[in-house]
């Protein structure tokens, strides 16, 4: 879709016009004004100019007791007072001046004042108003200087717009939205049976999953006007301006109905009204106006509202109730098949090698969003360009996953031999504990090459398929795998390093979730002791229990992690020879594949 916008001239154009006007005024108007001004001189100057034959025209005004005269070129007018001079007539004859009744045209004082003072002020005010208008238009469009007017972007149908075929991995969301498009195309089909379309559809999900792209796809599929606006654009400094923008937006939408209105990041104006002292009156008035427009006394026939947010729990209940936002469409992280389809969609834009296994790449990119998958494809293409190749290979895609997850390889990070040995044993400790547990994901790659994210090495594990349920045994095995790196360091070097900080954080977080949220504790049974806030924005948690219970939770978390740490140490002791053999091999190679790891382990 393409936005219909009038082309704007650069600011240098307007500055150039103003400069030309000022130059013309200074070089043309001002000299003309100056040359007609009367200059007062003494009588001696008049006599001197007469003797030097420098007089042009002379007019003796006896009533005013003054003499007006010009220079030889008639460019300046001079004035002097009359003195008793019987030789005046002879003096003028000898000078060659013209004084036979010709009248010197003197500027009118009123006209002179208007031209000298009023006209420049008017010119400068007009230029200022014109420049202010142009600057405001560049800052916010044609309606920028009209307070309370909606500056929503209007899109029309375009042959190059995004279609539903360009969005992959969100089949359920596309199905809900395609129904809206079909209703706008064939409304009679729904009216015959008595069905009515939802007034509002709320797209919710984590960042990067494609909520805005789905809205663009709706705009690409529909043959109706599409209004796009961000929630923050309604927020104004003056109370009432946001509500006025809402009224103007819906007024435009009703005039062009049937149409679609898309409000991105609606949580900026749709947050719950809590009645706190010092609340945001402007935001609440804007929300009230939006509620009235969506479902008030006046019907919004043919106007469908699309909105997107990643904070649905913060929205006001009056906004999300049926009749306003009738349908909530989750746009979640894609599963294995969805990731593979998304990779193929983005891969259409680049040149690929014939031997590309998208299924393997999709398994390696577990948990990635659509935006991250698009970034993986782009990073692979950039790597191919850096290596002067004409197509993207499987190795490029695998390396790009590591770039997105852990960052680029650090070229100037030089580890000492002792540090390399510690990191090698640490990473092999992870891999060995994972491989010896039945429910752990297979090892894909082990490396001790430092990355820009700060990791000195990492072990990549890849799940074979989708897992929607995780058992208690699998979670405990995962904690044991996380402690395997520190266990290997303690077993081999009898000391600990700072390299396990991220492992400790993840293991503690997972153990706490098992006890407080998943009900995997014998003491607390099926009691929720923790609540999750902002599940789509990191999932911050807060405890909902007494101080005494928090103390018991802490003790159980420590006991659980300690138990799995001891389990990992026992596994490594049983396989000490393999630990040394694989660690030495990794120390020499720096990077080994899962196949190499399993080959040494099973030999």
N, C-alpha and C positions, 0 to 999 in steps of 0.2 A: 504494500500500500504506500501511496505517496501523499504527503501532506500538501494541501493547497495553500501556498503562501506566495505573496507578491515579492519579487526580487527586490532586495534592498541595496541602495547605492552605498559605497564605502564612505566613512566619515570624512576622509580626505577630500571628497568631492564637495561637501558642504563647507568645510573650512576654506577651500579654494574659492568658492563663490563669494564668501564673506570678505576674503582678502582682496579680491578683484574690485568689489564694490567700494571698499575703503580706499584703495589706491585711486580709483577713478574720482572719488569725491575730493581727495586731497590734491590731485594733480590738475583737475579740470574745474571743479566748482569753487574751491577755495581761492585760486588765483583770480577767477572772475569776480568773486565777491570782494577780494582785497583791492582790485584795481579801481573799483568804483567808490571807494571810501574817500572822504574829504579829510585832507591833512592840513592842520592849522600851523602857519608859519608867521614870522614877524615881517614888518614892512621892509626891513633891510634886505631880507632874502628876495622879496619881490623886486626891489630895485636892482639887485645884483643879477638876477635872472634876466631882467629886461636889458641891462647893459651887455650881458653875454649872449643875447639873442636866443634865450632858452624858453621863451614863452610861446605857447600855442594859441590858445583862445583866452580872452579876458572879458569879464563881465563886471561892470561897476554897479553895485547895488547901493544907491545912495540912501534909500529908505532904511535899509538894515545897517548902513554905515560900514560896509565891508566890500572886499573885492574878491571875486572868484577867478582863478586862472589855472590853466593846465600847462604841462610841460610840452616840449616840442613835439613829442609823439602822441600826445593826448591820452596817455595811459594813467596819469595821476592828476587828481584835482586838489588844488591848494586854496586856502582861505587866509586872508589877512585883513586887519582893520584898516580903515581909511585914515590918512594923515593929510594935513593941509599941504598940498603939493600943486602949485600953479603950472608946473612943467609936466604934469602927468600925461596930457594928450600928446605933447611932443615926444616924450619919452617912449610912449607906446608906439608912435609912428616910427621912431628910429629903431625900435626893437623888431619890427616886422610882425608884431602880433596882430591877430584878427580880433577886432572889437567893434565891428560895425553892426551892432544890434543882435548878434547871434547869442542864443541862450545856452549856457552849459547845463546839460541834463544831470541834475544831482539826484542821488538815490533817496527815495522816500525813507524817512527814519523808521517808520513802522515796518515797511517791507524789509529794510536792512536788518531790523531786529529779528523778524521772523526767519529770514534766510540764515542769519548768522548764528542764532541760538536755538530757535524752535525746530527748524528742519533737521539739524544734526541729531537732536535728542530723539525726534520721531524715527529717524532712520535707525539709530542704535536700538531703540525699543523694538522695532519691527524685526530687526535681525536677531535680537535676543529671543523673541517669541518663536521665530521660525526655527532657530537652532534648538531651543528647548523642546519643541514638538518633535523634531527629528530624533533627538537623543532619547526621548521617552519612547518613541515608536521602536527604536532599535533595542531598548532595554526590555520591553514587554509586549511588543506587537501593537496593532492598531488601537487596542482597547486599554493600553497601559495607563493613559492619563484619564481614563474614565473609571473612577473608583466604583467598586462593587460590580464591575462587569466581568463576566467569565472569560478567561483566556484559554479555554479548552481548544486543543488542536483537533481539527476536523480532517478526517481522512476519507478519500473516495476510492472506488475500485481501481486496482492497478494490475496489469498483467505480470508484474514482477514482485507481487506481494507474497508473504508467507502463507502457505496452504496447510491443511491438516496433514498432507503427505510429508511435509517438512518437519513434523513433530512426531517423534517416536518414543516408545516406552511409557506412554500415558494413555492407554487405550480406553480406560473407564472415563477419564476426563474428556477425551475427544468425543466419546459417545454422548455424554451429557450436553456438550456444547454443540455438537452437530445437530442435535434435536432443536436447539434454539435457532440455528441457521435455517433448518427446514421449516420451522414455524413462520419465520419471517418471509420465506419464499412462498409457502403454501398455507396461509392462515385458515382458509376455508376447510381444509382437511381436519383440522382440530376443532373448529367451531361447530361442524356438523354433529360431532359426537358430544359436544358440550365441554370439551377440555379447554383449559386456559393455561397459557405458558407462565412459568415462574416470573415474578416481577424482578427478582434479583438473584444472581448466582455468585456465591462467594468462593473464590479459589484460595485454598489454604495449603501451606506446605513449607518445607525448609527453603532457605535461599538457594537459588541456582537450579531449581527443579523444573523451571519452564512456565511459571504462571503468566508472566508478561508475554512470553512467546505464544502461549495458547490464546491469549486475547488478540494478539496480532493475527493469528491464524483465523480466528473468527472474523476479523475485519477483512481478511483476504478472501474468505469464502462467501461472505454476505454481500448482497447487492444493495445495501442500505447505508446511509451515512453512519460514521463511526466517530464518536467524540471520545477523546483520550485526555485524561487529566490526572495529576497526582494529588493525593490527599493534602500534602503540605502547601499546595497552591491556594487552598481555601483559607489558610491561616493568614490573617492580616493584623496590622498593628492597631487599627481602630475597631472597636466593638461594633458589630453589625455588618461589617464589610464582607466577611465570609458568608454569612447568611444571604446577603445580596448576590454574591457570586453563585450560590446554589440556585437561587430563584432564576437568575439569568441563564444558567446552564440548562435547567429543565424547560425554560421558556423556548430556548433555541431547539432543544430536542423535540418538544411537542410540535413545533412548526415543521420539522423535517421527519416526523414519525411516518412509518416505522423506522426506528433507528436503535443503535446500541450506544450506551454510555459506559465507558470503562474508567474506574477510579482506582488507580494504583496506590498501594500503601494506605488503605483506608483507615488504618488504626491511628493515623495522625489526627483525624477529626472524630473518629468513632469510639474513643475510649469511654469507659464506664463513667457515669455521672455519680460521684461519691458525696457531693454536698459538703466538701471540706471548705473551711474558711480560707479565703484567698484563692479560690479555684479559678480556672481559666474561663471567664465569662464568654469570651469571643469563641472559643472552641465549642462550648456548650450550646451557644446560640446557633452556630453553624450546624451542629448535630441535630438540634431540634428542627431546623428548617429542612434538613435532609430527611428526617423521619416523616415530616408532613408531606414533602414532595413525593416520597415513595409510596406512602399509604395514608392519604388524608381524605378529605371530603371530595377532592377533585380526582378523577381517574386519569392515570397516565397511560392511555391506550396506545399500544405500539411502541412504548419506550422500555427497553430491557436494560437493566443495570448489571454490569459485570464489575466485580471488585476483587482485589488481591491483597493478601496480608500473610505475614508469617507470625502474627501474634493474635490468633483468634480468641484466646481466653481473655484478652484485654478489651474486647469489643462490648458495647452496651447491649444488654439483653433485648432492649426495645428495637435495636437495629437488626439483630440476627433472628428475630422471631419470624414464623411463617406469615406471609403477607408482605414482607419487605424483602428479606433474603430467604426465599423459600427453599433454596437448594444449596447445600455445601458440597463442594467438589474437592476432595483431597488430592493434592498433587505431591505424592510421596517420592522418596528416592527410588529409582528404578531397580527392578530385580535383575537376575542374570540375563534373561531373555531381553528385557528392556534395555539393559546396557549394551548388549550386542546390537540391537536395532539402532540405538542412538549412535553408536560408533559407525555403523554402516551409512547412516544418513550424513554425518559430518565428513565421512571419508569420500563421499562423492565429489567433494570440492578439490581433492588432491590426487596426485598420481601415485598409484600403489603398485608394489611388486605383486606378482602373481601368487606367491606363496605367503598369504596372510591368513592367520588363524584368529578371527575376531572372537571366537568362543574363548580362547585362552586369554586374550587381552581382557575380555569382559570378566573372567574369573579373577584375574589379577587386580582389577580395579573395583574390588568389592567395596560397596558403600559410597561410591563416587556419585555425584549429582550430574545432571545433564550438562551444566556449565563446565564442570571439571572434565568430563569426557570430551567435550569440544576442545578444551585446552590441551588435553592429552594428544588429540589428533594434530593440533596446530604445532605443539612442541616437537612431535615426530617429523613434521614437514620441515621445521626450522633446522632440526638436526641433520636431515638429508641435505639441505642446502649448504650447511657448514662443511659437510664432507664432500661437496661437489658431486652429488649423485642426482640422477634424474627422476628417481622414484623413492617412495618410502618403503622400508623393509620391516620385517617382523622385529628385528633388533631395535629399530628406531622407536617403534611403538612401546616395546617393553622398557626401554630406557626412559621414554617420556613419562611413563607411569611413576618411575622412581623420582623423576624431576618434580612432578606435581606433588608427590607424597613427601619426599625428603629433601628436595632441592637439588641444585647442580653439584657436581663433584668439585671439591675444593682443590684447586691446582697447587696452591702454595702451602697447604697444610702438610707438614712433614712430621710424622710421628717417629719417636725413637724406637729402637728395637724392643725395649721392654714394654712400651706402650702398645706396640703392634701385637706383641704376644698376649698381653692382658685383654685387648679387644678381641683377638682371635678366639681365645678360650671363652670369653664372655658370650660371643655370638654362637659358637658351637655348643655351649652349655644350653642356650635356648633351644637350638635345633635338636639336640640329642634328647632332651627331656620331652619335647613335643613328639619326636618320632617314636619314643618308647611308650607313649600313652595311646591307647587305642582310639580315643575320641578326639584327637588333635588333628588339625588340618595338616596336610603334607607340606613339607618344606619345598619352596620354589627356588629360593636363591639365598645365599649367604655372602655378605661382603664386609670388608673392613676399610673401605674407601670412605674418607670423611665427606660429609655433605654440608651444604650451606645452611641447612636447618639447625646445625649443631651436633647432629648425630655422627659419632666416629665409626659407626657400622650398624648394620641391622640384619635381621633375619626375616625374610618374606615368606609368609604362609598363605596358601591359596585353598579356599574351600572348593570342593568338587561340584557343589550345587547350592540351591537356595535352602536356607534353614530359617524357618519361622518360629520354631520352638527350640529352646536350649535347656538341656537338663542340668540338674545340680552337679552331676558328675562332670559334665563338660565344662562348667564354670570353674569347678575346682581344678580340673586339669589345666585350664587356661591360666589360673593363678600360679600353679606349679611351674608352667612354662615361663611365666614372667619372672619368677624367682630363680630360674635356672642359670641366668647369667651371673648373678651374684654368688650363687652356690658354686659355680665352676671357679670363680676367682678365689673363694675361700678355700676350696679343696686343693687347688694347685699352688697358689701363692701365699696361703695362710694370711691374707689381708683383704681389705675391701677398697674399692675405688668409687669415685663420684659418677662413674658411667652408668650406674643402675638407678639414677634418680627418676627417670621417666618410668622405668619398670615398677619402682616402688609406688609411684603415684597411681598408675593404672591398677596395680594389684590391690591397693587399699580401697580405691573407688569401687572396684568390682566386688570385693568382699563386703563392703558396707551396703551396697545395693542388694546383695543376697540376703542380708539380715533385715534390712529396714523396708525393702520394697517387694522382694520376691517371696517372703515368708519361708525362707530356708534356714530357720533357726528353731531348735527344739524348745528353747525357753519362751520365745515370743509367739510361736505358732503362726497362724495366718492373721497377723495384725500389722497394718500399715503404719510405720513409724516415721515415714518421710514422704513429702509431697514434691512433685516435679513442677517447676515453673518454666514457662517459655520452652516448651518441648521442642519447638522448631528452631530455637536460637541457642543451642548448647545444652538445654535441659538443666538449668540450675535447680538445686534441691534445697529444701529447708526441713529441719526436723520438727515433728509434731508430737513431742513427748516430754515428760518431766526430766529434770536434771538427773535424778537417780537412774532413770531408764537410759539416758545418754551415756552414763558411766558404764552400765552393763553392755551397751552396744559397743563401746570402745574396747572393752575387754574381749568380747567375742570376735571383733574384727582382728585384733592382735593375735588371738589364739588360732583363728582360721588361716591367716597368712603364715604364721609360724609353722603350722602343721604342714602346709603345702611346701614351704621352704625346706623342711626336713625331708619331705618326700622327694623333692628334686635332688637334694644332696645324696640321698640313698641311691637314686637311679644313676647318678654320675659316678658314684663309687663302684657300682657294679660294672660300669662300662668305662672304667678309667683308661684302659688301653686304647679304645676307640676315640675317647676324648682327646688323648694326646696325639694320636695319628691324624685325626681330621683337623685338629687345630694347627698342627705343623704344616699340613697341606694348604690350609687356608692362609697361614702366615706367608707361605711362599707365593701362592697364586693371587692373594688379596680378594679374589671373587671366585666363588664356585657355584655351580648349579645344583638344583635338587637331585638330579640324576647322579652327579658325581658324589654328592654326599651319601646317598643311599647305596651306591656301589661300594664305597669304602666301608660303610656301616655293616653291610651284609656279606662282605668278603671274609 
